[in-house]
């Protein structure tokens, strides 16, 4: 994945791609998302953006809330909390699996700032939650769904991809990091009960149309 400036990809949903620290000098590129609503500007799994992109968010009204989709995506939450006094939200499933301060732990089905609803992905790791944005008919995903396409594998991901540790194409998170593969498969299947056309992923390329049909084909093979 190449770095991408913050850009509106669907009405009210913005996406940026940039470096995420992996430990020591290593990093990888991944996506974060911004939801613009009438009464909120919500950052999902944010990393530290350059000042030019921060200016774009400030022009939208400034980030009022931050939503975390899993324990792996704390990233640079503290930077945004300190700079903008944004309120941090995470699923109750993350209570014991997250290493940053959280202002509100929400439960499955709660309507959250930005007009999204949290969908719990049982069986996956670290309290994984998918966000359903009904207004844009989109899923916003942390680690639950990957969509790496040719050209999305820079080093060091090329090695992991060659070893089969990172899935190629539209797929669930790698099974070796799941807490319960069978339960995780059931959670993936339940996503098709919801109405969506797009899937925004942190890892890989977004699907902006016909995403539900493509996801149904994936879960049929689980």
C-alpha positions, -999 to +999 in steps of 0.1 A: +000+000+000+014+034-010+008+064+013-023+083+004-034+118+015-068+121+033-094+119+006-132+116+006-140+082-009-177+081-003-199+109+008-189+116+044-162+089+046-125+099+042-095+076+040-058+081+044-029+056+042+004+061+061+031+044+082+021+025+113+050+016+138+056-021+142+083-018+168+119-005+166+126+010+132+100-011+113+067+002+101+040-007+076+014+013+057-022+010+068-054+030+065-074+051+089-108+066+083-127+098+091-165+101+092-180+135+088-215+139+102-237+169+110-228+168+147-195+149+148-162+143+131-150+108+140-116+093+135-114+055+132-081+038+142-061+070+136-024+073+130-004+106+130-013+125+099+009+152+083-002+188+090-018+192+056-042+164+063-048+176+099-058+209+083-084+190+062-099+175+093-099+208+111-117+223+081-144+197+086-148+209+122-120+191+140-121+155+154-148+152+181-145+115+187-122+085+181-134+050+177-111+020+180-120-012+162-095-035+181-067-037+206-041-036+178-052-002+165-045+022+194-018+037+172-016+075+178-048+080+198-030+100+225-018+126+200-054+133+189-068+132+224-042+157+236-045+180+206-082+181+201-097+168+234-114+141+214-135+115+232-123+079+228-148+050+223-142+013+221-163-019+224-169-034+258-150-065+245-119-043+246-121-035+283-092-058+293-074-058+259-065-022+253-036-001+266-050+035+263-076+055+282-112+051+269-140+075+277-169+053+266-171+015+262-201+008+240-221-024+235-231-042+203-259-024+185-254+010+202-256+039+177-223+058+179-212+092+169-210+096+132-240+075+126-223+041+129-232+009+148-207-015+162-209-052+151-190-076+174-168-101+156-167-129+182-139-154+177-114-129+163-086-114+183-084-084+206-121-075+208-125-070+171-154-047+161-167-038+126-185-005+122-216-003+100-222+032+085-258+028+073-259+062+056-231+053+032-240+016+032-204+008+042-185-014+067-154+002+083-130-025+094-099-028+115-083-063+113-114-084+107-112-082+069-081-078+047-081-070+010-045-070-002-042-068-039-011-071-062+011-041-055-001-038-019+028-058-004+058-036+003+086-049+025+084-064+051+049-076+041+062-093+009+080-119+030+049-125+052+027-127+022+050-152+005+048-174+036+010-173+035+009-154+068-011-125+053-040-133+031-043-121-005-075-107-018-107-102+001-105-125+032-109-126+070-080-119+093-053-147+092-067-177+111-035-182+132-043-150+151-080-158+157-091-168+192-117-193+178-117-201+141-152-216+140-168-188+160-149-162+138-163-178+107-198-175+121-192-138+128-180-133+092-212-150+079-234-128+100-221-097+083-242-105+052-273-100+073-266-063+071-270-039+042-238-026+027-222-019-007-187-009+004-160-022+027-132+001+040-103-019+053-072-009+072-051-035+054-054-034+017-076-017-009-112-005-002-142-020-020-165+008-030-192-011-048-207-046-049-189-054-016-217-075-001-218-099-031-181-103-030-181-109+008-209-135+004-186-154-020-158-153+006-179-166+035-193-195+014-158-210+015-153-207+053 
